[in-house]
């Protein structure tokens, strides 16, 4: 079979600007505060037990590998995070929400695959207790993480990936305003040792202002404001 010729992609920015390097790493005591949640970089001793309590649901780990079995497992995972280039943020409620009290840990999201010289990073390893799915927690968490990445760290690009089987996650990422870039075939091993196709999205710095406005409007609607 003859392979058809490939049509090279055209540079969409033939006249481009120099971009500063990513301001990395963030300070360990950084806190990102919103109307409904606040985010702090994970502390293994402080946060392991709360994360186990929040995330100990089979549905949470259906499409996420590396589920810790107990508090010791969470402590070990968080202790090793920075060594593998993973910056986990613990998400706490600042309001009573979904029958949970203000101050409750409801999950985590993370910066990973950080490339300071190339001014890019990924947001991933996101998991929330099912009680807050499809509500205010994920959009505000991503509003805070995207805003900090673009406005403070000088990111030019933020990417997000998910399992091709995780339709709920794909829809959630698209609702952030991220653009679908393609599907990475046989990209990453699942917990059951199958190798998943991974759906790739990204957002660029110049796409952030309209995405930010849309996320704020969405949160206003969810909060009835």
C-alpha positions, 0 to 999 in steps of 0.5 A: 500500500502506498502511503499518501504524502503528508501535507506539512502544517503551516506556522500560524505565528510567522511573526512571533514575539519573544517569551519570558521563561516560566517563573518556577518554582512557586513558593511553598507557602503560596495559597490561591483563594477563590469564592468557594475553594482555596488551594495550597501545595500539599503537605504530606503530614497535614493532608494525607488523611484528609485526602484519603477520606475525600477520595476513597471512592472507586469512581474517583480512581476509575480513570486515574492510576496510582491509588494509595491504599491508606494514609501511609500510601498518601503520605509516601505519594505526596512526599515523593511528588516534587522529586518526580516533577509533580506539584499537587494542590489540595482543594478545600472548601471556603463555604458550606457546599454539597452537604460538606462544611467549609474547610473540608478537603474535597480533592486535589489538582496538580501542576506537572510536566513543567518546562520552565525554559519553554514556558509551559506546564500541564494541569492534571492528576485532578480528583475530587470527592463525587459529592462535588462533581459537576458543581463549582469546585472544578471550574473555580480550581481551574480558574485559580490554577490557570490564572496563576499559571498565565498571570504570575508564572508567565506560562505561554501554554497550559495543557490538559490530558485525560483518558479517551474513556473518560468522557466526563473529564473530556467535557469538563476540560472543553468547558474550561475553554481549552482547545482539543489538539488531538489524541495520543495513541497508546500513550500511557499505562493504566492501573490494569496494565492496558495502555490508554489513548490520551486526549490532549487539550491546551490553552494559550496565554492569549486565549486565557482572557476570554476563557477567564471571563467565561469561567467567572460567568459560569461560576456566577451562574452556579452560585446564583449571583 
